[in-house]
Amino acid sequence: MKRKEGVLLDTSFFLRFLNEEDPLFAHADQYFRHFINSDIDLYISVVSIGEFCVSGSIEELPLKNLKIIPYNFDHAIRAAQFAKIGFKKRKSDQLKVERIIIPNDTKLFAQADLNPIKYYLSSDQSSIKLFQSLRTETTLNFEFIDLHTPCNEFFGTLF
């Protein structure tokens, strides 16, 4: 049996998807509908749930459509490998980011890397920089989708 595809939606996705006034709301809505209609599993990490609940409420999240990924031992080991690369690159100015994003982003990347995740969807530009930087030194088992890119453009479809 073929392994089902999945997408890990990060905190920035939900902040845009749940705010119709956000400039990226339409993109987030298109991606959400595309994944549902394409029978691609939607995942959220407990890490993202924690981040989201700083300013939002758990009741706002569309949990009936999401599979929750707990953070486990294997994720921690892989995240540490990613963080080591990220910290080294930031220290040597090979990774220029405005905020300290490495710990949570590497946790999420580890979860995407070790689960049946084909895509990681985010609008976070620092996260994209970290992803691109990691790809130069290690293999990642998922693709990064930048929410700034319309869904039909990324997948080459008509809407």
C-alpha positions in Angstrom: 0.0 0.0 0.0 1.3 3.4 -0.9 2.1 5.7 2.0 -0.4 8.6 2.2 0.9 12.1 1.7 0.7 14.7 4.4 1.4 18.3 5.0 2.6 19.9 8.3 0.9 23.2 8.8 3.0 25.6 11.0 1.8 28.3 13.3 2.1 31.1 10.7 -0.3 29.2 8.5 -3.0 29.1 11.1 -2.5 32.8 12.0 -3.3 33.6 8.4 -5.9 31.0 7.8 -8.0 32.0 10.8 -7.9 35.8 10.0 -9.9 36.8 6.9 -8.3 40.2 7.1 -4.7 38.8 6.7 -3.2 39.5 3.2 -2.3 35.8 2.9 -5.7 34.5 4.0 -6.8 33.7 0.4 -3.6 31.6 -0.2 -4.1 29.8 3.1 -7.7 29.0 2.3 -6.8 27.7 -1.2 -4.1 25.4 0.2 -6.4 24.1 2.9 -9.1 23.3 0.4 -6.6 21.8 -2.0 -5.2 19.4 0.6 -8.7 18.4 1.8 -9.9 17.8 -1.8 -6.7 15.9 -2.7 -7.1 13.6 0.3 -3.7 14.8 1.7 -3.6 14.4 5.5 -3.3 17.7 7.4 -1.0 17.7 10.4 -0.3 20.1 13.3 2.4 19.7 15.8 2.0 20.1 19.5 4.8 22.6 19.1 2.6 24.8 16.9 -0.4 24.3 19.1 1.7 25.7 22.0 2.8 28.7 19.8 -0.7 29.4 18.6 -2.2 29.3 22.0 0.0 32.2 23.2 -2.3 34.6 21.3 -5.2 32.3 20.2 -7.4 29.7 21.6 -7.3 26.0 21.0 -11.0 26.1 20.1 -10.1 28.3 17.0 -8.0 25.5 15.4 -9.8 23.2 12.9 -8.8 20.2 14.9 -11.5 17.9 13.3 -9.5 18.2 10.1 -6.1 17.8 11.6 -3.9 15.0 12.8 -1.8 16.0 15.9 1.8 15.0 16.0 3.3 14.7 19.5 6.9 15.6 20.0 8.9 12.5 20.8 12.4 11.1 21.4 13.3 10.6 17.7 12.1 14.1 16.9 14.4 15.5 19.6 17.4 13.7 18.2 16.8 14.9 14.6 15.9 18.4 15.8 19.3 18.6 17.7 21.1 17.7 14.4 19.2 20.4 12.6 19.8 22.9 15.4 23.5 22.2 15.4 23.7 23.1 11.7 21.5 26.2 12.1 23.5 27.6 15.1 26.8 27.0 13.4 25.6 28.7 10.2 24.1 31.7 12.1 27.3 32.1 14.1 29.4 32.2 10.9 26.9 34.6 9.3 25.9 32.0 6.7 22.4 32.2 8.0 21.0 35.7 8.5 17.7 35.7 10.5 16.1 38.5 12.4 15.0 36.4 15.4 16.1 33.3 17.2 13.9 30.8 15.4 16.1 27.8 15.4 14.8 25.7 18.3 11.1 25.5 17.4 11.6 25.4 13.7 14.1 22.5 14.0 11.5 20.7 16.1 8.9 21.1 13.4 11.3 20.2 10.7 12.3 17.0 12.5 8.6 16.1 12.8 8.1 16.7 9.1 11.2 14.7 8.3 10.3 11.7 10.4 6.6 11.4 9.7 4.6 10.7 6.5 4.9 14.4 5.6 5.6 15.5 2.0 5.1 19.2 2.5 5.7 21.8 5.2 3.6 24.9 4.8 4.6 28.2 6.3 4.8 32.0 5.6 7.7 32.5 8.0 10.6 33.9 6.0 13.1 33.1 8.7 12.0 29.5 8.7 12.4 29.4 4.9 16.0 30.7 5.3 16.7 28.0 7.9 15.2 25.3 5.7 17.4 26.4 2.7 20.4 26.5 4.9 19.9 23.0 6.3 19.4 21.6 2.8 23.0 22.5 2.0 24.3 20.2 4.7 21.7 17.4 5.1 18.9 15.6 3.4 15.4 16.6 4.2 12.5 14.3 3.4 9.9 17.0 2.7 9.3 20.1 0.5 8.9 23.6 1.9 5.9 25.5 0.6 6.0 29.3 1.1 2.5 30.5 1.7 3.4 33.7 -0.3 3.2 31.4 -3.4 -0.4 30.8 -4.5 -1.5 27.2 -4.3 -2.3 27.0 -8.0 1.2 28.3 -8.9 2.9 25.8 -6.5 0.9 22.8 -7.8 0.5 24.0 -11.4 -3.2 23.7 -11.3 -6.2 25.9 -12.3 -8.6 27.2 -9.7 
